[in-house]
Amino acid sequence: MPSGPKPIDRTRRLELAREIAAQIRQHYGDHLLALGVYGSLARGTDGPYSDIEMHCVVRGSGVDKCHEWSAGPWKAEVNVYSEDVVLQWASTVDGDWSLTHGACVKVVAMVDP
């Protein structure tokens, strides 16, 4: 049986994002400050092979992790930052800013207390 990406529709992709968000909420509990999707899913331009990209902001300092995985037909990436790290990253302007910081422009909140 062939493996690799398979087309999924936006409704299913959003369901998967909510499932991932629920697991993140359970894992981080009160340490979770904010969680949202970015990229094509947030912009509403996702296609049949688009991935799920999420920002997760947690309490603490110096936290900067990226979890990326493929689960059968779909792929996801969750960037986990502490507030100090995400604010430093988002406010850094350099020669690559236009290429690297698009993820700051449009984020759709999934958890935003």
The first five atom37 places (N, CA, C, CB, O) and aatype in JSON, in Angstrom:
{
  "aatype": [12, 14, 15, 7, 14, 11, 14, 9, 3, 1, 16, 1, 1, 10, 6, 10, 0, 1, 6, 9, 0, 0, 5, 9, 1, 5, 8, 18, 7, 3, 8, 10, 10, 0, 10, 7, 19, 18, 7, 15, 10, 0, 1, 7, 16, 3, 7, 14, 18, 15, 3, 9, 6, 12, 8, 4, 19, 19, 1, 7, 15, 7, 19, 3, 11, 4, 8, 6, 17, 15, 0, 7, 14, 17, 11, 0, 6, 19, 2, 19, 18, 15, 6, 3, 19, 19, 10, 5, 17, 0, 15, 16, 19, 3, 7, 3, 17, 15, 10, 16, 8, 7, 0, 4, 19, 11, 19, 19, 0, 12, 19, 3, 14],
  "atom_mask": [
    [1, 1, 1, 1, 1],
    [1, 1, 1, 1, 1],
    [1, 1, 1, 1, 1],
    [1, 1, 1, 0, 1],
    [1, 1, 1, 1, 1],
    [1, 1, 1, 1, 1],
    [1, 1, 1, 1, 1],
    [1, 1, 1, 1, 1],
    [1, 1, 1, 1, 1],
    [1, 1, 1, 1, 1],
    [1, 1, 1, 1, 1],
    [1, 1, 1, 1, 1],
    [1, 1, 1, 1, 1],
    [1, 1, 1, 1, 1],
    [1, 1, 1, 1, 1],
    [1, 1, 1, 1, 1],
    [1, 1, 1, 1, 1],
    [1, 1, 1, 1, 1],
    [1, 1, 1, 1, 1],
    [1, 1, 1, 1, 1],
    [1, 1, 1, 1, 1],
    [1, 1, 1, 1, 1],
    [1, 1, 1, 1, 1],
    [1, 1, 1, 1, 1],
    [1, 1, 1, 1, 1],
    [1, 1, 1, 1, 1],
    [1, 1, 1, 1, 1],
    [1, 1, 1, 1, 1],
    [1, 1, 1, 0, 1],
    [1, 1, 1, 1, 1],
    [1, 1, 1, 1, 1],
    [1, 1, 1, 1, 1],
    [1, 1, 1, 1, 1],
    [1, 1, 1, 1, 1],
    [1, 1, 1, 1, 1],
    [1, 1, 1, 0, 1],
    [1, 1, 1, 1, 1],
    [1, 1, 1, 1, 1],
    [1, 1, 1, 0, 1],
    [1, 1, 1, 1, 1],
    [1, 1, 1, 1, 1],
    [1, 1, 1, 1, 1],
    [1, 1, 1, 1, 1],
    [1, 1, 1, 0, 1],
    [1, 1, 1, 1, 1],
    [1, 1, 1, 1, 1],
    [1, 1, 1, 0, 1],
    [1, 1, 1, 1, 1],
    [1, 1, 1, 1, 1],
    [1, 1, 1, 1, 1],
    [1, 1, 1, 1, 1],
    [1, 1, 1, 1, 1],
    [1, 1, 1, 1, 1],
    [1, 1, 1, 1, 1],
    [1, 1, 1, 1, 1],
    [1, 1, 1, 1, 1],
    [1, 1, 1, 1, 1],
    [1, 1, 1, 1, 1],
    [1, 1, 1, 1, 1],
    [1, 1, 1, 0, 1],
    [1, 1, 1, 1, 1],
    [1, 1, 1, 0, 1],
    [1, 1, 1, 1, 1],
    [1, 1, 1, 1, 1],
    [1, 1, 1, 1, 1],
    [1, 1, 1, 1, 1],
    [1, 1, 1, 1, 1],
    [1, 1, 1, 1, 1],
    [1, 1, 1, 1, 1],
    [1, 1, 1, 1, 1],
    [1, 1, 1, 1, 1],
    [1, 1, 1, 0, 1],
    [1, 1, 1, 1, 1],
    [1, 1, 1, 1, 1],
    [1, 1, 1, 1, 1],
    [1, 1, 1, 1, 1],
    [1, 1, 1, 1, 1],
    [1, 1, 1, 1, 1],
    [1, 1, 1, 1, 1],
    [1, 1, 1, 1, 1],
    [1, 1, 1, 1, 1],
    [1, 1, 1, 1, 1],
    [1, 1, 1, 1, 1],
    [1, 1, 1, 1, 1],
    [1, 1, 1, 1, 1],
    [1, 1, 1, 1, 1],
    [1, 1, 1, 1, 1],
    [1, 1, 1, 1, 1],
    [1, 1, 1, 1, 1],
    [1, 1, 1, 1, 1],
    [1, 1, 1, 1, 1],
    [1, 1, 1, 1, 1],
    [1, 1, 1, 1, 1],
    [1, 1, 1, 1, 1],
    [1, 1, 1, 0, 1],
    [1, 1, 1, 1, 1],
    [1, 1, 1, 1, 1],
    [1, 1, 1, 1, 1],
    [1, 1, 1, 1, 1],
    [1, 1, 1, 1, 1],
    [1, 1, 1, 1, 1],
    [1, 1, 1, 0, 1],
    [1, 1, 1, 1, 1],
    [1, 1, 1, 1, 1],
    [1, 1, 1, 1, 1],
    [1, 1, 1, 1, 1],
    [1, 1, 1, 1, 1],
    [1, 1, 1, 1, 1],
    [1, 1, 1, 1, 1],
    [1, 1, 1, 1, 1],
    [1, 1, 1, 1, 1],
    [1, 1, 1, 1, 1],
    [1, 1, 1, 1, 1]
  ],
  "atom_positions": [
    [[0.85, -1.18, 0.0], [0.0, 0.0, 0.0], [0.9, 1.24, 0.0], [-0.97, 0.0, 1.23], [1.8, 1.34, 0.83]],
    [[0.66, 2.18, -0.9], [1.5, 3.37, -0.97], [1.33, 4.24, 0.28], [1.17, 4.18, -2.23], [0.23, 4.4, 0.81]],
    [[2.47, 4.81, 0.72], [2.4, 5.72, 1.85], [2.72, 7.13, 1.37], [3.39, 5.29, 2.98], [3.03, 7.34, 0.2]],
    [[2.63, 8.07, 2.27], [2.9, 9.46, 1.92], [1.65, 10.29, 1.99], [0.0, 0.0, 0.0], [0.59, 9.81, 2.37]],
    [[1.78, 11.56, 1.63], [0.65, 12.47, 1.76], [-0.52, 12.06, 0.88], [1.07, 13.87, 1.42], [-0.36, 11.55, -0.23]],
    [[-1.69, 12.32, 1.41], [-2.92, 12.1, 0.67], [-3.78, 13.35, 0.85], [-3.68, 10.8, 1.15], [-3.68, 14.02, 1.88]],
    [[-4.59, 13.67, -0.11], [-5.4, 14.88, 0.02], [-6.41, 14.76, 1.15], [-6.12, 15.18, -1.3], [-7.07, 13.74, 1.31]],
    [[-6.53, 15.84, 1.94], [-7.6, 15.93, 2.93], [-8.23, 17.31, 2.79], [-7.07, 15.68, 4.41], [-7.57, 18.27, 2.37]],
    [[-9.49, 17.41, 3.13], [-10.17, 18.69, 2.96], [-9.99, 19.58, 4.19], [-11.65, 18.48, 2.69], [-9.53, 19.13, 5.23]],
    [[-10.35, 20.83, 4.04], [-10.17, 21.84, 5.09], [-10.89, 21.45, 6.38], [-10.67, 23.2, 4.6], [-10.36, 21.64, 7.47]],
    [[-12.1, 20.91, 6.25], [-12.87, 20.52, 7.43], [-12.1, 19.49, 8.26], [-14.25, 19.96, 7.03], [-12.01, 19.62, 9.48]],
    [[-11.56, 18.49, 7.6], [-10.8, 17.45, 8.31], [-9.52, 18.04, 8.9], [-10.45, 16.27, 7.36], [-9.14, 17.69, 10.02]],
    [[-8.86, 18.93, 8.17], [-7.62, 19.55, 8.66], [-7.91, 20.36, 9.93], [-7.0, 20.47, 7.58], [-7.13, 20.32, 10.88]],
    [[-9.03, 21.09, 9.94], [-9.41, 21.85, 11.14], [-9.75, 20.93, 12.3], [-10.6, 22.76, 10.83], [-9.43, 21.24, 13.45]],
    [[-10.39, 19.79, 12.01], [-10.67, 18.8, 13.06], [-9.36, 18.3, 13.67], [-11.49, 17.61, 12.5], [-9.23, 18.19, 14.89]],
    [[-8.39, 17.99, 12.81], [-7.09, 17.52, 13.29], [-6.41, 18.59, 14.14], [-6.2, 17.12, 12.11], [-5.81, 18.28, 15.16]],
    [[-6.49, 19.85, 13.71], [-5.89, 20.95, 14.48], [-6.54, 21.04, 15.85], [-6.04, 22.29, 13.72], [-5.85, 21.27, 16.85]],
    [[-7.85, 20.88, 15.92], [-8.54, 20.9, 17.23], [-8.11, 19.72, 18.09], [-10.08, 20.89, 17.03], [-7.96, 19.87, 19.31]],
    [[-7.92, 18.55, 17.49], [-7.45, 17.38, 18.25], [-6.05, 17.62, 18.8], [-7.47, 16.12, 17.36], [-5.77, 17.29, 19.96]],
    [[-5.17, 18.18, 17.98], [-3.81, 18.5, 18.43], [-3.88, 19.53, 19.55], [-2.94, 19.04, 17.25], [-3.19, 19.4, 20.56]],
    [[-4.72, 20.55, 19.39], [-4.87, 21.6, 20.41], [-5.33, 20.99, 21.73], [-5.87, 22.67, 19.93], [-4.85, 21.39, 22.79]],
    [[-6.26, 20.05, 21.68], [-6.74, 19.41, 22.91], [-5.61, 18.66, 23.61], [-7.91, 18.44, 22.61], [-5.49, 18.71, 24.84]],
    [[-4.77, 17.98, 22.85], [-3.64, 17.26, 23.43], [-2.62, 18.24, 24.03], [-2.96, 16.38, 22.38], [-2.05, 17.97, 25.09]],
    [[-2.41, 19.36, 23.36], [-1.48, 20.37, 23.87], [-2.03, 20.95, 25.17], [-1.25, 21.49, 22.83], [-1.28, 21.12, 26.14]],
    [[-3.32, 21.28, 25.2], [-3.94, 21.8, 26.43], [-3.79, 20.82, 27.58], [-5.43, 22.12, 26.2], [-3.48, 21.2, 28.7]],
    [[-4.01, 19.55, 27.29], [-3.89, 18.52, 28.32], [-2.44, 18.41, 28.8], [-4.38, 17.16, 27.79], [-2.2, 18.29, 30.0]],
    [[-1.5, 18.45, 27.89], [-0.08, 18.29, 28.24], [0.44, 19.48, 29.05], [0.76, 18.12, 26.98], [1.1, 19.28, 30.07]],
    [[0.16, 20.7, 28.61], [0.72, 21.88, 29.26], [-0.15, 22.44, 30.38], [0.95, 22.95, 28.24], [0.36, 23.15, 31.25]],
    [[-1.43, 22.14, 30.39], [-2.32, 22.59, 31.46], [-2.22, 24.08, 31.7], [0.0, 0.0, 0.0], [-2.33, 24.88, 30.77]],
    [[-2.02, 24.46, 32.96], [-1.96, 25.88, 33.35], [-0.73, 26.59, 32.81], [-1.99, 26.0, 34.84], [-0.65, 27.81, 32.89]],
    [[0.22, 25.86, 32.27], [1.43, 26.48, 31.7], [1.19, 27.02, 30.29], [2.57, 25.48, 31.69], [2.02, 27.75, 29.76]],
    [[0.06, 26.65, 29.69], [-0.26, 27.11, 28.34], [-0.79, 28.53, 28.39], [-1.29, 26.17, 27.67], [-1.78, 28.81, 29.07]],
    [[-0.14, 29.44, 27.67], [-0.57, 30.83, 27.61], [-1.39, 31.13, 26.35], [0.63, 31.75, 27.66], [-2.36, 31.88, 26.42]],
    [[-1.01, 30.55, 25.23], [-1.72, 30.81, 23.97], [-1.38, 29.72, 22.97], [-1.35, 32.21, 23.4], [-0.32, 29.1, 23.03]],
    [[-2.3, 29.5, 22.04], [-2.12, 28.48, 21.01], [-2.91, 28.91, 19.79], [-2.58, 27.07, 21.51], [-4.07, 29.32, 19.91]],
    [[-2.29, 28.83, 18.62], [-3.0, 29.2, 17.4], [-2.39, 28.56, 16.18], [0.0, 0.0, 0.0], [-1.24, 28.11, 16.2]],
    [[-3.17, 28.51, 15.12], [-2.68, 28.0, 13.84], [-2.2, 29.18, 13.0], [-3.78, 27.2, 13.09], [-2.72, 30.29, 13.1]],
    [[-1.2, 28.92, 12.18], [-0.71, 29.93, 11.25], [-0.51, 29.27, 9.9], [0.62, 30.57, 11.76], [-0.82, 28.09, 9.72]],
    [[-0.01, 30.01, 8.95], [0.22, 29.48, 7.61], [-1.06, 29.46, 6.8], [0.0, 0.0, 0.0], [-2.0, 30.21, 7.06]],
    [[-1.07, 28.58, 5.81], [-2.21, 28.54, 4.88], [-3.52, 28.2, 5.58], [-1.94, 27.53, 3.77], [-4.58, 28.67, 5.16]],
    [[-3.47, 27.41, 6.64], [-4.69, 27.06, 7.37], [-5.29, 28.31, 8.01], [-4.41, 25.98, 8.44], [-6.5, 28.5, 7.98]],
    [[-4.46, 29.17, 8.59], [-4.93, 30.41, 9.21], [-5.43, 31.39, 8.16], [-3.82, 31.05, 10.04], [-6.4, 32.11, 8.39]],
    [[-4.76, 31.43, 7.03], [-5.15, 32.37, 5.97], [-6.36, 31.9, 5.17], [-3.98, 32.59, 5.02], [-6.96, 32.69, 4.43]],
    [[-6.73, 30.63, 5.32], [-7.85, 30.09, 4.56], [-7.47, 29.73, 3.14], [0.0, 0.0, 0.0], [-8.34, 29.61, 2.27]],
    [[-6.18, 29.57, 2.89], [-5.7, 29.25, 1.53], [-5.14, 27.83, 1.46], [-4.64, 30.25, 1.09], [-4.48, 27.48, 0.48]],
    [[-5.39, 27.01, 2.48], [-4.85, 25.66, 2.49], [-5.45, 24.84, 1.36], [-5.12, 24.98, 3.83], [-6.62, 24.98, 0.99]],
    [[-4.6, 23.96, 0.82], [-5.01, 23.08, -0.27], [-5.06, 21.65, 0.22], [0.0, 0.0, 0.0], [-4.87, 21.39, 1.41]],
    [[-5.3, 20.72, -0.67], [-5.48, 19.33, -0.28], [-4.26, 18.69, 0.38], [-5.86, 18.53, -1.46], [-4.41, 17.69, 1.09]],
    [[-3.06, 19.23, 0.16], [-1.85, 18.65, 0.73], [-1.19, 19.57, 1.76], [-0.87, 18.33, -0.39], [-0.04, 19.35, 2.15]],
    [[-1.9, 20.6, 2.21], [-1.33, 21.54, 3.18], [-1.1, 20.87, 4.53], [-2.24, 22.76, 3.35], [-1.79, 19.92, 4.89]],
    [[-0.12, 21.4, 5.26], [0.15, 20.88, 6.59], [-0.56, 21.73, 7.64], [1.67, 20.83, 6.87], [-1.19, 22.74, 7.32]],
    [[-0.45, 21.32, 8.88], [-1.01, 22.03, 10.02], [0.16, 22.64, 10.77], [-1.88, 21.09, 10.95], [1.06, 21.93, 11.21]],
    [[0.15, 23.98, 10.91], [1.24, 24.67, 11.58], [0.66, 25.44, 12.77], [2.0, 25.63, 10.6], [-0.33, 26.16, 12.64]],
    [[1.29, 25.27, 13.94], [0.76, 25.89, 15.15], [1.88, 26.54, 15.96], [0.03, 24.85, 16.0], [3.01, 26.06, 16.0]],
    [[1.52, 27.67, 16.6], [2.37, 28.31, 17.61], [1.77, 27.98, 18.97], [2.47, 29.88, 17.38], [0.55, 28.02, 19.14]],
    [[2.63, 27.66, 19.92], [2.21, 27.37, 21.29], [3.11, 28.2, 22.21], [2.3, 25.83, 21.61], [4.33, 28.06, 22.17]],
    [[2.5, 29.05, 23.05], [3.27, 29.87, 23.98], [2.99, 29.36, 25.39], [2.9, 31.4, 23.85], [1.84, 29.23, 25.81]],
    [[4.08, 29.08, 26.12], [3.97, 28.5, 27.46], [4.69, 29.37, 28.49], [4.54, 27.07, 27.48], [5.54, 30.19, 28.15]],
    [[4.34, 29.16, 29.75], [5.03, 29.85, 30.85], [6.46, 29.36, 30.93], [4.29, 29.63, 32.21], [6.79, 28.26, 30.49]],
    [[7.31, 30.2, 31.49], [8.72, 29.84, 31.67], [9.59, 30.77, 30.87], [0.0, 0.0, 0.0], [9.14, 31.82, 30.4]],
    [[10.83, 30.39, 30.72], [11.75, 31.2, 29.92], [12.71, 30.29, 29.18], [12.54, 32.21, 30.82], [13.03, 29.18, 29.63]],
    [[13.17, 30.76, 28.05], [14.14, 30.02, 27.25], [13.6, 28.81, 26.53], [0.0, 0.0, 0.0], [14.39, 28.0, 26.03]],
    [[12.28, 28.65, 26.45], [11.69, 27.49, 25.77], [11.6, 27.79, 24.27], [10.28, 27.14, 26.35], [11.0, 28.78, 23.87]],
    [[12.2, 26.92, 23.47], [12.19, 27.08, 22.01], [12.31, 25.69, 21.4], [13.35, 28.02, 21.52], [13.41, 25.2, 21.18]],
    [[11.16, 25.06, 21.14], [11.13, 23.69, 20.61], [10.25, 23.66, 19.36], [10.6, 22.69, 21.68], [9.31, 24.44, 19.22]],
    [[10.59, 22.77, 18.48], [9.76, 22.54, 17.3], [9.47, 21.05, 17.21], [10.47, 23.06, 16.0], [10.39, 20.23, 17.16]],
    [[8.2, 20.71, 17.18], [7.78, 19.32, 17.03], [7.14, 19.19, 15.65], [6.77, 18.88, 18.17], [6.18, 19.89, 15.34]],
    [[7.68, 18.32, 14.85], [7.19, 18.14, 13.49], [7.02, 16.65, 13.25], [8.17, 18.78, 12.44], [7.92, 15.86, 13.57]],
    [[5.89, 16.26, 12.7], [5.66, 14.85, 12.44], [4.69, 14.65, 11.3], [5.15, 14.16, 13.69], [3.95, 15.55, 10.92]],
    [[4.71, 13.46, 10.77], [3.79, 13.06, 9.74], [3.0, 11.88, 10.28], [4.54, 12.69, 8.41], [3.57, 10.94, 10.83]],
    [[1.69, 11.93, 10.14], [0.82, 10.87, 10.65], [-0.03, 10.36, 9.49], [-0.08, 11.39, 11.83], [-1.15, 10.8, 9.28]],
    [[0.53, 9.43, 8.77], [-0.21, 8.91, 7.62], [-0.29, 9.95, 6.53], [0.0, 0.0, 0.0], [0.73, 10.36, 5.98]],
    [[-1.51, 10.38, 6.2], [-1.67, 11.28, 5.05], [-1.42, 12.76, 5.35], [-3.04, 11.13, 4.51], [-1.47, 13.57, 4.43]],
    [[-1.14, 13.12, 6.59], [-0.99, 14.54, 6.91], [0.26, 14.8, 7.75], [-2.23, 15.06, 7.64], [0.84, 13.89, 8.34]],
    [[0.65, 16.09, 7.77], [1.85, 16.52, 8.47], [1.49, 17.7, 9.36], [2.98, 16.91, 7.47], [0.63, 18.51, 9.02]],
    [[2.16, 17.77, 10.52], [1.91, 18.88, 11.45], [3.23, 19.38, 12.01], [0.96, 18.45, 12.59], [4.22, 18.65, 12.09]],
    [[3.21, 20.66, 12.41], [4.36, 21.28, 13.06], [3.82, 22.14, 14.19], [5.21, 22.13, 12.05], [2.93, 22.97, 13.98]],
    [[4.36, 21.94, 15.4], [3.98, 22.76, 16.54], [5.25, 23.39, 17.09], [3.24, 21.92, 17.64], [6.16, 22.7, 17.55]],
    [[5.3, 24.72, 17.04], [6.43, 25.46, 17.59], [6.05, 25.87, 19.0], [6.79, 26.7, 16.71], [5.05, 26.55, 19.21]],
    [[6.85, 25.45, 19.98], [6.57, 25.74, 21.39], [7.61, 26.74, 21.88], [6.59, 24.44, 22.26], [8.81, 26.49, 21.83]],
    [[7.13, 27.89, 22.36], [8.0, 28.95, 22.84], [7.54, 29.43, 24.2], [8.04, 30.12, 21.83], [6.35, 29.37, 24.53]],
    [[8.48, 29.9, 24.99], [8.1, 30.68, 26.16], [7.85, 32.11, 25.67], [9.2, 30.63, 27.28], [8.28, 32.49, 24.58]],
    [[7.16, 32.88, 26.5], [6.78, 34.24, 26.08], [8.0, 35.09, 25.72], [5.98, 34.92, 27.19], [7.96, 35.85, 24.75]],
    [[9.09, 34.98, 26.51], [10.27, 35.79, 26.22], [10.87, 35.44, 24.86], [11.33, 35.59, 27.32], [11.3, 36.33, 24.12]],
    [[10.9, 34.17, 24.52], [11.48, 33.73, 23.25], [10.62, 34.18, 22.07], [11.66, 32.21, 23.22], [11.15, 34.69, 21.08]],
    [[9.31, 34.0, 22.16], [8.45, 34.37, 21.02], [8.44, 35.88, 20.81], [7.01, 33.86, 21.24], [8.41, 36.34, 19.67]],
    [[8.46, 36.67, 21.89], [8.5, 38.12, 21.73], [9.82, 38.59, 21.13], [8.28, 38.81, 23.08], [9.84, 39.5, 20.3]],
    [[10.91, 37.97, 21.53], [12.22, 38.31, 20.95], [12.25, 37.96, 19.47], [13.36, 37.58, 21.7], [12.68, 38.76, 18.64]],
    [[11.79, 36.76, 19.13], [11.78, 36.32, 17.74], [10.89, 37.22, 16.88], [11.31, 34.86, 17.64], [11.3, 37.66, 15.81]],
    [[9.68, 37.49, 17.36], [8.73, 38.27, 16.57], [9.19, 39.71, 16.36], [7.37, 38.27, 17.24], [8.83, 40.33, 15.36]],
    [[9.98, 40.23, 17.27], [10.41, 41.62, 17.16], [11.75, 41.8, 16.47], [10.47, 42.23, 18.52], [12.21, 42.93, 16.28]],
    [[12.39, 40.72, 16.09], [13.68, 40.8, 15.43], [13.5, 41.07, 13.94], [14.49, 39.5, 15.65], [12.85, 40.3, 13.23]],
    [[14.07, 42.15, 13.48], [13.99, 42.5, 12.06], [15.41, 42.42, 11.49], [13.36, 43.94, 11.85], [16.32, 43.11, 11.95]],
    [[15.57, 41.58, 10.5], [16.86, 41.45, 9.83], [16.62, 41.28, 8.34], [17.68, 40.26, 10.4], [15.49, 41.44, 7.87]],
    [[17.65, 40.96, 7.61], [17.53, 40.83, 6.16], [16.61, 39.72, 5.69], [0.0, 0.0, 0.0], [16.12, 39.77, 4.56]],
    [[16.35, 38.73, 6.54], [15.48, 37.6, 6.17], [14.07, 37.73, 6.73], [16.09, 36.32, 6.66], [13.25, 36.83, 6.56]],
    [[13.78, 38.86, 7.38], [12.5, 39.01, 8.07], [11.31, 38.69, 7.17], [12.37, 40.41, 8.6], [10.39, 37.99, 7.6]],
    [[11.31, 39.19, 5.97], [10.16, 38.98, 5.09], [9.97, 37.51, 4.73], [10.31, 39.79, 3.82], [8.86, 37.09, 4.38]],
    [[11.02, 36.72, 4.82], [10.94, 35.29, 4.52], [10.63, 34.45, 5.76], [12.24, 34.82, 3.9], [9.99, 33.41, 5.66]],
    [[11.08, 34.91, 6.92], [10.99, 34.08, 8.13], [9.87, 34.45, 9.08], [12.26, 34.15, 8.85], [9.53, 33.66, 9.96]],
    [[9.28, 35.64, 8.93], [8.31, 36.09, 9.93], [6.87, 36.18, 9.43], [8.73, 37.41, 10.44], [6.03, 36.78, 10.1]],
    [[6.58, 35.59, 8.3], [5.21, 35.55, 7.83], [4.29, 34.85, 8.82], [0.0, 0.0, 0.0], [3.09, 35.13, 8.87]],
    [[4.85, 33.95, 9.61], [4.07, 33.21, 10.6], [3.58, 34.12, 11.73], [4.9, 32.08, 11.18], [2.73, 33.72, 12.52]],
    [[4.12, 35.34, 11.83], [3.68, 36.3, 12.85], [2.47, 37.11, 12.38], [4.82, 37.24, 13.23], [1.76, 37.7, 13.19]],
    [[2.26, 37.15, 11.08], [1.3, 38.07, 10.52], [-0.14, 37.62, 10.73], [1.56, 38.25, 9.05], [-0.99, 38.42, 11.11]],
    [[-0.42, 36.36, 10.5], [-1.79, 35.85, 10.6], [-1.78, 34.58, 11.44], [-2.39, 35.57, 9.18], [-1.31, 33.53, 11.0]],
    [[-2.3, 34.69, 12.65], [-2.44, 33.54, 13.54], [-3.88, 33.5, 14.02], [-1.44, 33.61, 14.75], [-4.4, 34.51, 14.5]],
    [[-4.52, 32.36, 13.87], [-5.9, 32.19, 14.34], [-5.86, 31.49, 15.69], [-6.77, 31.39, 13.3], [-5.39, 30.36, 15.8]],
    [[-6.36, 32.18, 16.72], [-6.3, 31.66, 18.08], [-7.14, 30.41, 18.26], [-6.74, 32.73, 19.06], [-8.27, 30.33, 17.77]],
    [[-6.58, 29.45, 18.96], [-7.31, 28.26, 19.38], [-7.44, 28.26, 20.91], [-6.58, 26.96, 18.89], [-8.42, 27.77, 21.46]],
    [[-6.43, 28.83, 21.59], [-6.45, 29.06, 23.03], [-5.86, 30.45, 23.23], [-5.64, 27.94, 23.84], [-4.72, 30.7, 22.85]],
    [[-6.64, 31.35, 23.81], [-6.16, 32.72, 24.03], [-6.87, 33.29, 25.27], [-6.41, 33.62, 22.76], [-7.8, 34.09, 25.17]],
    [[-6.4, 32.85, 26.43], [-7.08, 33.3, 27.67], [-6.84, 34.78, 27.92], [-6.59, 32.49, 28.88], [-7.33, 35.33, 28.9]]
  ]
}
